[in-house]
Amino acid sequence: MLSLIQAEIVGKAIGDGILQLVVKVLIGMAVIGGIALFLWLVRKVDKRINK
């Protein structure tokens, strides 16, 4: 019985770790996407000003 509880705790810990990793990756992608979009907009505005 104890080993079953321990396995559940370990499984939950692994699950939480994977969830945190997924969240970090998604946040990282959102930040990179936001920076890329910002740079693209700056370049677009820059071209309009330079004309």
C-alpha positions as CSV (number, residue, x, y, z in Angstrom):
1,M,0.0,0.0,0.0
2,L,2.8,2.4,0.9
3,S,4.6,1.8,-2.4
4,L,1.4,2.6,-4.3
5,I,1.1,6.0,-2.4
6,Q,4.8,6.7,-3.1
7,A,4.4,5.8,-6.8
8,E,1.4,8.2,-6.9
9,I,3.5,11.0,-5.3
10,V,6.4,10.4,-7.7
11,G,3.9,10.3,-10.6
12,K,2.4,13.6,-9.5
13,A,5.8,15.2,-9.1
14,I,6.8,14.1,-12.6
15,G,3.4,15.4,-13.9
16,D,3.9,18.8,-12.2
17,G,7.4,19.0,-13.6
18,I,6.2,18.4,-17.1
19,L,3.4,20.9,-16.7
20,Q,5.9,23.5,-15.4
21,L,8.2,22.8,-18.4
22,V,5.3,23.2,-20.8
23,V,4.2,26.5,-19.2
24,K,7.8,27.8,-19.4
25,V,8.1,26.8,-23.0
26,L,4.8,28.5,-23.9
27,I,5.8,31.7,-22.0
28,G,9.2,31.6,-23.8
29,M,7.5,31.3,-27.2
30,A,5.0,34.1,-26.3
31,V,7.9,36.4,-25.3
32,I,9.9,35.6,-28.4
33,G,6.8,36.0,-30.6
34,G,6.1,39.3,-29.0
35,I,9.7,40.6,-29.5
36,A,9.7,39.4,-33.1
37,L,6.3,41.1,-33.7
38,F,7.6,44.3,-32.1
39,L,10.8,44.3,-34.2
40,W,8.8,43.7,-37.4
41,L,6.4,46.6,-36.5
42,V,9.4,48.9,-35.8
43,R,11.0,48.0,-39.1
44,K,7.7,48.7,-40.9
45,V,7.3,52.1,-39.2
46,D,11.0,52.8,-39.9
47,K,10.5,52.3,-43.7
48,R,7.5,54.7,-43.7
49,I,9.4,57.4,-41.9
50,N,12.5,57.0,-44.1
51,K,10.5,57.4,-47.4
